Amino acid sequence: MAEKPQPLRVLYCPICSLPPEYCEFGSDFDKCKPWLIQNVPELYPNLVKEANEKDADNVADKLQGTGISSGVSGAGATSASKKEEVKRLPGGKMKKKERQEVVIEKVIRNKRKCITTVKGLELFGIKLSDASKKLGKKFATGASIVKGPTEKDQIDVQGDIAYDIVEFITDTWPDVPETAIFFIEDGRKVPAA
């Protein structure tokens, strides 16, 4: 007589409550990583390798930090400020801190129609929805918030208002200095001031 099949015991992650094979698709994958490395390292060998590299980086950083300091203190200060500007991402990638600047670009479509694109206002603490409404009312055109090619929000304003918009931005939002506004002309970034 055939044996009765036994139910399969499935291991679940205590953090995201998914099976470990699906943890990477959950919302808390970063929180799950230590548990996955400890309990199921064979599923994610890249995580184990990454954890070992992080440990090696931490040891290397500690060794560099305990090195003998030279008499020149100015060089140490500049390297510390550069480290603050660069942010480490998972996988060892580096991310530079964004500079606060507003970039204005004029795009021509259908030979006669122009769209003026404004990027970077959100870096100065300006709500893009309010800014697009004010721009639309001031220049009597359509203004909308769209996702740019870098997946960041930008304001598209219908019409060629590139040079009038600089004065409007500096008058409406005094936090934005005129030196932080740039035009893109012929593929080059040109200061507006």
Buried (B, 14 or more C-beta within 10 A) or exposed (E): EEEEEEEEEEEEBEBBEBEBEEBBEBEEBEEBBEBBBEEBEEBBEEBBEBBEEEEEEEEEEEEEEEEEEEEEEEEEEEEEEEEEEEEEEEEEEEEEEEEEBBBBBBEEEEEEEBBBBBBBBBBBEBEBEEBBEBBBEBBEBEBBBEEEEEEEBBBBBBBBBBEEBBEBBBEBBEEBEEEBBBBBEEEEEEEBE
